[in-house]
Amino acid sequence: MKTNTLKQKQWTYIGLVLLSILLLADIKVSTAEAIQVKLLKPYGNLDHVYQIENLYFAAQPDKATLEHFKNLGGKTVINLRDPSELKFDERLMVHGLGLKYYNFPVPGKQPVNPSIVIAISWAIEHEGNVPIFVHCSSGNRAAVGLGAHLTLSLGLSQGDAIEVAERSGLTHPGARKKLISLLKEGLAP
């Protein structure tokens, strides 16, 4: 019994030729177009949440929303708000639900320190492919964190990172300016 028939060899050869042509032509698909953003409506007690693969981006969740996230397999919460912005201890609540918790305060009005978004990206990569809920008060800082993370992890261009962030909840002009400023500073993988 032959393992490689003539037909299999022909298809292998054709595949190699096509791959060589694509590599030589340097054909690229826009990375932003390839990133699928799902809008989940409603999501727990929130009106909506944006999902990109295992990442969920939203405004401030309440306990019922985080319970919903956990019931769907959620594992980790990344809070981008300063603890002084909250009237409760979110870390304690999240740990009480059995979820892992990170807090990387992204300032609301001041420029964002690049080390903060590098830490956010590190935490996302460190957690791996588990469901991760990233939030701030409105979802705008979460979208800034997403744009920076995609630039760091996938090498997205400034335009592509902004496009994906806008499809994921970046609506405030000030937050958009923060993302542009961060990307111009040269965040690179």
VEXPAMI-976725 format. One line per field, with one value per atom (N, C-alpha, C): x, y, z; atom name. Coordinates in Angstrom, 3 decimals. Example, Ala and Ser with C-alpha at 12.3 -4.5 7.8 and 13.67 -1.06 7.14 Angstrom:
2
x = (13.190, 12.300, 13.200, 12.850, 13.670, 12.900)
y = (-5.690, -4.500, -3.300, -2.250, -1.060, 0.030)
z = (7.800, 7.800, 7.800, 7.080, 7.140, 7.870)
site = (N, CA, C, N, CA, C)
//
This chain:
189
x = (0.846, 0.000, 0.892, 0.749, 1.568, 1.001, 1.918, 1.462, 1.296, 2.086, 1.971, 1.583, 0.334, -0.090, 0.369, 0.309, 0.692, -0.171, -1.459, -2.371, -1.980, -1.615, -1.203, 0.064, 1.000, 2.233, 1.953, 1.018, 0.671, 0.072, -0.840, -1.472, -0.448, 0.473, 1.524, 2.361, 2.717, 3.507, 2.745, 1.474, 0.648, 0.563, 0.370, 0.301, 1.591, 2.717, 4.015, 4.218, 3.802, 3.931, 3.067, 1.809, 0.919, 1.468, 1.973, 2.550, 3.748, 4.580, 5.738, 5.306, 4.268, 3.767, 3.265, 2.487, 1.964, 3.091, 4.096, 5.218, 6.008, 6.214, 6.955, 6.167, 4.845, 4.019, 3.803, 4.130, 3.963, 2.531, 1.578, 0.167, -0.205, -0.844, -1.224, -2.704, -3.337, -4.707, -4.625, -5.444, -5.448, -5.732, -4.849, -5.033, -6.308, -6.629, -7.844, -9.077, -9.093, -10.229, -10.341, -9.221, -9.221, -9.683, -9.658, -10.048, -11.552, -12.214, -13.666, -14.073, -14.898, -15.426, -16.904, -17.264, -18.670, -19.269, -20.483, -21.218, -22.223, -22.052, -22.931, -23.940, -25.220, -26.265, -27.416, -27.941, -27.276, -26.260, -25.497, -24.499, -24.594, -25.183, -25.436, -26.310, -25.897, -26.640, -26.121, -25.159, -24.657, -25.456, -25.595, -26.295, -25.560, -24.219, -23.425, -21.984, -21.358, -19.951, -19.388, -18.143, -17.466, -16.553, -16.585, -15.753, -14.854, -13.581, -12.600, -11.944, -12.283, -11.801, -12.080, -11.045, -11.246, -11.316, -11.268, -11.244, -12.604, -13.040, -14.315, -14.018, -14.546, -14.286, -15.597, -15.617, -16.883, -16.696, -17.851, -17.933, -17.913, -18.042, -17.991, -19.057, -18.620, -19.584, -20.000, -21.172, -21.580, -21.372, -21.703, -21.478, -22.259, -23.515, -24.331, -23.721, -23.159, -22.521, -21.280, -20.486, -19.292, -19.670, -20.761, -21.256, -21.652, -22.308, -22.674, -21.415, -20.403, -19.118, -18.515, -18.507, -17.948, -18.746, -20.074, -20.919, -20.700, -20.201, -19.892, -18.443, -17.752, -16.376, -15.313, -15.712, -14.763, -13.784, -12.558, -11.498, -10.823, -10.709, -9.872, -10.560, -10.370, -10.874, -9.684, -9.637, -8.631, -9.376, -9.183, -9.828, -8.845, -9.290, -8.433, -8.777, -9.631, -10.005, -9.113, -8.892, -8.181, -9.118, -8.604, -9.474, -10.262, -9.728, -10.440, -11.706, -11.818, -13.012, -14.191, -13.912, -14.941, -15.441, -16.703, -17.296, -17.366, -16.684, -16.630, -15.275, -14.945, -13.664, -13.853, -13.548, -13.757, -12.862, -11.640, -10.720, -11.332, -11.869, -12.486, -13.692, -14.523, -15.692, -15.283, -14.305, -13.853, -13.245, -12.388, -11.803, -12.881, -13.910, -15.021, -15.780, -15.730, -16.366, -15.438, -14.211, -13.257, -12.550, -12.552, -11.896, -10.557, -9.650, -8.352, -8.532, -7.746, -7.948, -6.641, -6.663, -5.565, -6.154, -5.385, -5.795, -4.637, -4.853, -3.873, -4.570, -4.497, -5.209, -4.718, -5.626, -5.367, -6.031, -5.267, -5.850, -6.944, -7.940, -9.046, -8.711, -7.927, -7.673, -6.219, -5.279, -3.864, -3.458, -2.302, -1.783, -1.524, -1.547, -1.337, 0.146, 0.672, 2.058, 2.168, 3.071, 3.199, 3.425, 4.059, 4.306, 2.996, 1.941, 0.647, 0.074, 0.098, -0.473, 0.415, 1.697, 2.581, 2.223, 1.915, 1.492, 0.158, -0.772, -2.062, -1.829, -1.030, -0.736, -0.045, 0.883, 1.567, 0.552, -0.367, -1.354, -2.228, -2.635, -3.451, -2.664, -1.425, -0.585, -0.294, -0.032, 0.293, -0.874, -2.084, -3.265, -3.550, -3.077, -3.282, -4.663, -5.173, -6.404, -7.657, -7.656, -8.842, -9.691, -10.992, -11.823, -11.388, -11.145, -10.662, -11.601, -12.080, -12.993, -12.189, -12.052, -11.298, -12.294, -12.202, -13.180, -12.588, -13.342, -13.100, -14.485, -14.683, -16.015, -16.973, -16.498, -17.371, -17.019, -15.829, -15.347, -14.318, -14.154, -13.192, -11.749, -11.421, -10.043, -9.757, -10.785, -10.602, -10.265, -10.922, -10.631, -9.231, -8.782, -7.405, -6.429, -6.696, -5.856, -5.835, -6.992, -7.082, -6.212, -6.349, -5.553, -4.068, -3.642, -2.216, -1.802, -2.655, -2.330, -2.186, -3.100, -3.026, -1.783, -1.348, -0.110, 1.079, 1.078, 2.189, 2.209, 1.044, 1.025, 0.993, 0.310, 0.185, 0.956, 1.491, 2.208, 1.284, 0.030, -0.897, -0.367, -0.687, -0.342, -1.227, -0.858, -1.653, -3.088, -3.257, -4.591, -5.420, -4.801, -5.525, -5.904, -4.985, -5.263, -6.421, -6.440, -7.522, -8.836, -8.807, -10.033, -10.642, -9.824, -10.336, -10.824, -10.085, -10.507, -11.848, -12.043, -13.317, -14.461, -14.203, -15.243, -15.495, -14.628, -14.713, -15.042, -15.630, -16.108, -15.373, -14.379, -13.664, -14.520, -15.201, -16.106, -15.714, -14.987, -14.655, -13.440, -13.561, -12.433, -11.156, -11.284, -10.102, -9.397, -10.176, -9.581, -8.905, -9.503, -8.903, -7.544, -7.487, -6.228, -5.176, -5.607, -4.667, -4.073, -4.924, -4.432, -3.464, -3.808, -2.913, -1.575, -1.614, -0.382, 0.476, -0.160, 0.577, 1.230, 0.468, 0.994, 2.110, 2.015, 3.075, 4.360, 4.214, 5.400, 6.205, 5.625, 6.378, 6.188, 4.965, 4.713, 4.977, 5.817, 6.147, 6.306, 5.967, 6.113, 7.557)
y = (-1.177, 0.000, 1.241, 2.091, 3.297, 4.389, 5.120, 6.205, 7.508, 7.726, 8.937, 8.565, 8.845, 8.590, 9.741, 9.556, 10.597, 11.842, 11.652, 12.781, 13.590, 12.900, 13.592, 14.398, 13.843, 14.550, 15.790, 15.673, 16.825, 17.945, 17.603, 18.628, 19.263, 18.472, 19.031, 20.020, 19.669, 20.539, 21.832, 21.715, 22.889, 23.793, 23.208, 23.987, 24.744, 24.106, 24.769, 25.905, 25.700, 26.751, 27.950, 27.701, 28.796, 29.544, 28.814, 29.447, 30.314, 29.818, 30.583, 31.862, 31.777, 32.956, 33.998, 33.552, 34.480, 35.146, 34.369, 34.937, 35.929, 35.594, 36.491, 37.770, 37.657, 38.821, 39.671, 39.121, 39.825, 40.326, 39.440, 39.773, 39.792, 40.900, 41.041, 41.369, 40.816, 41.157, 42.090, 43.126, 44.045, 43.267, 43.428, 42.725, 43.188, 44.478, 45.000, 44.303, 44.070, 43.393, 41.948, 41.342, 39.945, 39.764, 40.842, 40.755, 40.930, 39.879, 39.894, 40.396, 41.428, 41.987, 41.612, 40.929, 40.571, 41.537, 41.967, 42.808, 41.917, 41.771, 40.921, 41.826, 41.651, 42.505, 41.649, 41.845, 42.394, 41.390, 41.802, 40.923, 41.139, 40.194, 40.383, 41.610, 42.545, 43.789, 44.932, 44.665, 45.700, 45.665, 46.837, 46.903, 46.124, 46.185, 45.501, 45.295, 44.332, 44.010, 43.664, 44.053, 43.705, 42.514, 41.536, 40.347, 40.178, 39.955, 39.572, 38.308, 37.190, 35.882, 35.695, 35.585, 35.326, 36.610, 37.762, 39.040, 39.735, 40.255, 40.963, 42.373, 43.407, 44.806, 45.500, 46.231, 46.816, 47.951, 48.521, 49.513, 48.767, 49.504, 48.942, 47.854, 46.633, 45.568, 45.589, 45.064, 44.853, 43.374, 42.989, 41.613, 40.619, 40.952, 40.043, 39.838, 40.896, 40.780, 39.903, 40.072, 39.229, 37.782, 37.557, 36.192, 35.575, 36.370, 35.928, 35.539, 36.408, 36.150, 34.835, 34.644, 33.420, 32.192, 32.302, 31.176, 30.779, 31.714, 31.423, 30.961, 30.711, 30.214, 31.251, 32.468, 33.547, 33.196, 33.684, 33.369, 34.588, 35.690, 36.810, 38.143, 39.091, 40.457, 41.409, 42.325, 43.383, 44.707, 45.385, 46.660, 47.781, 48.722, 49.837, 51.124, 51.010, 52.176, 52.274, 53.505, 53.722, 53.313, 52.643, 52.244, 53.413, 54.633, 55.796, 56.121, 55.589, 55.821, 54.948, 53.916, 52.945, 53.184, 52.860, 52.992, 51.639, 50.656, 49.322, 48.720, 47.626, 46.952, 45.884, 46.267, 45.343, 44.108, 44.307, 43.173, 42.116, 42.536, 41.618, 40.909, 41.664, 41.080, 40.040, 40.390, 39.491, 38.215, 38.377, 37.196, 36.344, 36.987, 36.263, 35.402, 35.794, 35.008, 33.912, 33.882, 32.869, 33.231, 34.516, 34.975, 35.622, 35.598, 36.254, 37.741, 38.592, 40.034, 40.789, 41.717, 42.652, 44.056, 45.012, 46.412, 47.242, 47.813, 48.691, 50.023, 50.965, 52.238, 53.049, 53.287, 54.145, 55.480, 56.581, 57.864, 58.314, 58.962, 59.449, 60.695, 61.585, 62.871, 63.066, 62.468, 62.640, 61.650, 61.909, 60.943, 59.592, 58.554, 57.208, 56.879, 56.414, 55.969, 54.667, 54.599, 53.377, 52.117, 52.256, 51.064, 50.432, 51.237, 50.683, 49.789, 50.258, 49.420, 48.213, 48.351, 47.182, 46.155, 46.617, 45.704, 45.046, 45.800, 45.227, 44.120, 44.422, 43.443, 42.211, 42.449, 41.321, 40.422, 41.030, 40.246, 39.421, 40.005, 39.277, 38.092, 38.335, 37.248, 36.214, 36.674, 35.784, 34.848, 35.355, 34.540, 33.512, 33.749, 32.771, 32.895, 31.794, 31.793, 31.607, 32.103, 32.014, 33.266, 33.194, 34.391, 35.465, 36.681, 37.811, 38.988, 39.567, 40.710, 41.967, 42.884, 44.117, 45.269, 46.086, 47.166, 48.430, 49.509, 50.793, 51.316, 52.608, 53.113, 53.088, 53.487, 53.570, 52.582, 52.017, 51.137, 51.803, 53.123, 53.825, 53.507, 53.539, 53.196, 51.728, 50.877, 49.467, 49.339, 50.138, 50.115, 50.659, 51.653, 52.157, 51.028, 50.324, 49.182, 48.119, 47.877, 46.900, 47.330, 48.595, 49.076, 48.939, 49.299, 49.173, 47.707, 46.850, 45.421, 44.822, 45.152, 44.596, 45.068, 46.285, 46.783, 46.011, 45.803, 45.083, 43.613, 42.964, 41.512, 41.113, 41.912, 41.545, 42.465, 43.559, 44.501, 45.298, 45.524, 46.295, 47.699, 48.227, 49.620, 50.531, 51.800, 52.765, 52.798, 52.857, 52.907, 51.682, 50.503, 49.259, 49.165, 49.553, 49.495, 50.421, 51.613, 52.560, 52.031, 51.452, 50.901, 49.815, 48.887, 47.807, 48.369, 49.311, 49.920, 50.637, 51.314, 52.000, 51.005, 49.878, 48.841, 48.147, 48.421, 47.761, 48.734, 49.870, 50.762, 52.069, 52.362, 53.636, 54.713, 55.510, 56.531, 57.944, 58.087, 59.410, 59.981, 61.217, 61.822, 61.916, 62.192, 62.279, 60.941, 59.858, 58.517, 58.159, 58.564, 58.307, 59.019, 60.263, 61.011, 60.316, 59.741, 59.011, 57.815, 57.090, 55.926, 56.364, 57.396, 57.896, 58.315, 59.010, 59.453, 58.251, 57.262, 56.053, 55.379, 55.251, 54.556, 55.359, 56.677, 57.502, 57.419, 57.114, 56.972, 55.731, 54.892, 53.768, 52.458, 52.185, 50.851, 49.854, 48.914, 47.927, 46.579, 45.531, 44.190, 43.840)
z = (0.000, 0.000, 0.000, -1.017, -1.119, -0.225, 0.456, 1.330, 0.560, -0.447, -1.254, -2.672, -3.014, -4.379, -5.252, -6.551, -7.496, -7.303, -7.053, -6.849, -5.600, -4.493, -3.274, -3.528, -4.288, -4.598, -5.442, -6.381, -7.219, -6.371, -5.469, -4.617, -3.674, -3.178, -2.326, -3.118, -4.330, -5.192, -5.499, -5.846, -6.151, -4.927, -3.755, -2.519, -2.262, -2.471, -2.269, -3.271, -4.505, -5.522, -5.142, -4.724, -4.330, -3.118, -2.137, -0.959, -1.349, -2.240, -2.706, -3.417, -4.241, -4.953, -3.958, -2.956, -1.949, -1.169, -0.800, -0.060, -0.910, -2.182, -3.068, -3.348, -3.463, -3.752, -2.502, -1.349, -0.072, 0.090, -0.190, -0.072, 1.396, 1.806, 3.209, 3.308, 4.293, 4.624, 5.817, 5.824, 6.959, 8.231, 9.210, 10.479, 11.151, 11.048, 11.670, 11.108, 9.801, 9.175, 9.653, 9.969, 10.388, 11.836, 12.614, 14.027, 14.138, 14.588, 14.712, 16.088, 16.095, 17.334, 17.416, 18.501, 18.720, 19.728, 19.462, 20.393, 21.107, 22.414, 23.217, 23.928, 23.623, 24.185, 24.682, 25.825, 27.004, 27.526, 28.500, 29.107, 30.609, 31.307, 32.733, 32.892, 33.740, 33.933, 33.064, 32.204, 31.291, 29.994, 29.378, 28.092, 27.013, 27.059, 26.041, 26.510, 25.891, 26.102, 24.728, 24.483, 23.230, 23.489, 22.572, 22.726, 21.512, 21.797, 20.782, 21.310, 20.693, 21.133, 22.620, 23.458, 24.885, 25.721, 25.070, 25.781, 25.699, 26.850, 26.946, 27.438, 26.760, 27.085, 27.388, 28.528, 28.946, 29.930, 30.286, 31.362, 32.694, 33.774, 35.124, 35.324, 35.620, 35.897, 37.370, 37.638, 39.024, 39.355, 40.571, 41.007, 40.154, 39.827, 39.015, 37.624, 37.053, 35.736, 35.814, 36.872, 37.025, 37.331, 38.023, 38.235, 36.897, 36.049, 34.703, 33.918, 33.973, 33.307, 33.812, 35.119, 35.705, 35.259, 35.235, 34.831, 33.374, 32.572, 31.171, 30.988, 32.112, 32.045, 32.315, 32.682, 32.941, 34.045, 33.924, 34.884, 35.499, 34.728, 35.157, 34.887, 35.817, 35.652, 35.703, 34.738, 34.734, 34.837, 35.960, 36.238, 35.901, 35.059, 34.665, 35.405, 36.415, 37.215, 38.443, 38.887, 40.142, 41.274, 42.313, 43.430, 44.027, 43.949, 44.493, 43.692, 42.471, 41.658, 42.096, 42.867, 43.237, 44.648, 44.862, 46.194, 46.900, 46.364, 46.954, 46.646, 47.321, 47.109, 46.032, 44.795, 43.677, 43.797, 44.233, 44.385, 45.285, 46.407, 47.356, 46.741, 46.014, 45.368, 44.319, 43.491, 42.420, 43.012, 44.009, 44.663, 45.322, 45.889, 46.498, 45.498, 44.229, 43.170, 42.637, 43.152, 42.698, 41.403, 41.062, 39.844, 40.186, 39.242, 39.396, 39.104, 39.776, 39.673, 39.469, 38.521, 38.305, 38.322, 38.812, 38.776, 38.234, 37.051, 36.413, 36.155, 37.101, 36.943, 35.737, 34.822, 33.673, 34.003, 34.050, 34.441, 33.481, 34.048, 33.242, 32.440, 33.011, 32.352, 31.924, 32.612, 32.274, 31.171, 30.557, 29.581, 30.262, 29.471, 29.987, 29.937, 31.051, 31.105, 30.302, 29.325, 28.523, 29.363, 30.532, 31.356, 31.836, 31.968, 32.384, 31.295, 30.055, 28.991, 28.698, 28.929, 28.794, 29.867, 31.082, 32.158, 31.829, 31.245, 30.844, 29.816, 28.823, 27.771, 28.354, 29.288, 29.931, 30.644, 31.399, 32.151, 31.206, 30.095, 29.115, 28.573, 28.197, 27.677, 28.761, 29.973, 31.091, 31.414, 31.350, 31.667, 30.589, 29.402, 28.332, 27.715, 27.244, 26.465, 27.316, 28.544, 29.399, 29.183, 29.443, 29.324, 30.326, 29.803, 30.597, 30.376, 31.467, 31.437, 31.765, 30.795, 30.974, 31.026, 32.072, 32.192, 32.790, 32.601, 33.265, 33.630, 33.668, 34.030, 32.842, 31.653, 30.477, 29.375, 29.422, 28.362, 27.468, 27.562, 26.715, 27.074, 28.356, 28.760, 28.464, 28.589, 28.236, 26.750, 25.901, 24.462, 24.172, 24.938, 24.798, 25.131, 26.235, 26.617, 25.534, 24.903, 23.818, 22.644, 22.216, 21.078, 21.327, 22.524, 22.865, 22.912, 23.504, 23.580, 22.184, 21.282, 19.931, 19.192, 19.479, 18.882, 19.440, 20.753, 21.383, 20.996, 21.000, 20.788, 19.320, 18.482, 17.069, 16.133, 16.677, 15.831, 14.918, 15.334, 14.519, 14.281, 13.133, 12.834, 13.675, 13.743, 14.502, 13.972, 12.672, 12.074, 12.391, 12.270, 12.564, 14.037, 14.923, 16.367, 16.729, 16.144, 16.419, 15.866, 14.676, 14.076, 14.958, 15.423, 16.274, 17.606, 18.182, 19.444, 19.287, 18.169, 17.936, 17.775, 17.162, 17.047, 18.377, 19.377, 20.681, 21.812, 21.469, 22.509, 22.687, 21.874, 21.971, 21.303, 22.126, 21.599, 22.026, 23.101, 23.643, 22.911, 22.393, 21.663, 22.501, 23.802, 24.665, 24.800, 24.898, 24.986, 23.669, 22.557, 21.242, 21.147, 21.628, 21.618, 22.481, 23.611, 24.474, 23.736, 23.027, 22.286, 21.194, 20.466, 19.412, 20.003, 21.121, 21.783, 22.203, 22.784, 23.182, 21.980, 20.899, 19.713, 19.056, 19.105, 18.532, 19.349, 20.650, 21.511, 21.139, 20.320, 19.814, 20.535, 20.998, 21.552, 20.441, 20.706, 19.689, 20.351, 19.600, 20.188, 20.466)
site = (N, CA, C, N, CA, C, N, CA, C, N, CA, C, N, CA, C, N, CA, C, N, CA, C, N, CA, C, N, CA, C, N, CA, C, N, CA, C, N, CA, C, N, CA, C, N, CA, C, N, CA, C, N, CA, C, N, CA, C, N, CA, C, N, CA, C, N, CA, C, N, CA, C, N, CA, C, N, CA, C, N, CA, C, N, CA, C, N, CA, C, N, CA, C, N, CA, C, N, CA, C, N, CA, C, N, CA, C, N, CA, C, N, CA, C, N, CA, C, N, CA, C, N, CA, C, N, CA, C, N, CA, C, N, CA, C, N, CA, C, N, CA, C, N, CA, C, N, CA, C, N, CA, C, N, CA, C, N, CA, C, N, CA, C, N, CA, C, N, CA, C, N, CA, C, N, CA, C, N, CA, C, N, CA, C, N, CA, C, N, CA, C, N, CA, C, N, CA, C, N, CA, C, N, CA, C, N, CA, C, N, CA, C, N, CA, C, N, CA, C, N, CA, C, N, CA, C, N, CA, C, N, CA, C, N, CA, C, N, CA, C, N, CA, C, N, CA, C, N, CA, C, N, CA, C, N, CA, C, N, CA, C, N, CA, C, N, CA, C, N, CA, C, N, CA, C, N, CA, C, N, CA, C, N, CA, C, N, CA, C, N, CA, C, N, CA, C, N, CA, C, N, CA, C, N, CA, C, N, CA, C, N, CA, C, N, CA, C, N, CA, C, N, CA, C, N, CA, C, N, CA, C, N, CA, C, N, CA, C, N, CA, C, N, CA, C, N, CA, C, N, CA, C, N, CA, C, N, CA, C, N, CA, C, N, CA, C, N, CA, C, N, CA, C, N, CA, C, N, CA, C, N, CA, C, N, CA, C, N, CA, C, N, CA, C, N, CA, C, N, CA, C, N, CA, C, N, CA, C, N, CA, C, N, CA, C, N, CA, C, N, CA, C, N, CA, C, N, CA, C, N, CA, C, N, CA, C, N, CA, C, N, CA, C, N, CA, C, N, CA, C, N, CA, C, N, CA, C, N, CA, C, N, CA, C, N, CA, C, N, CA, C, N, CA, C, N, CA, C, N, CA, C, N, CA, C, N, CA, C, N, CA, C, N, CA, C, N, CA, C, N, CA, C, N, CA, C, N, CA, C, N, CA, C, N, CA, C, N, CA, C, N, CA, C, N, CA, C, N, CA, C, N, CA, C, N, CA, C, N, CA, C, N, CA, C, N, CA, C, N, CA, C, N, CA, C, N, CA, C, N, CA, C, N, CA, C, N, CA, C, N, CA, C, N, CA, C, N, CA, C, N, CA, C, N, CA, C, N, CA, C, N, CA, C, N, CA, C, N, CA, C, N, CA, C, N, CA, C, N, CA, C, N, CA, C, N, CA, C, N, CA, C, N, CA, C, N, CA, C, N, CA, C, N, CA, C, N, CA, C, N, CA, C, N, CA, C, N, CA, C, N, CA, C, N, CA, C, N, CA, C)
//
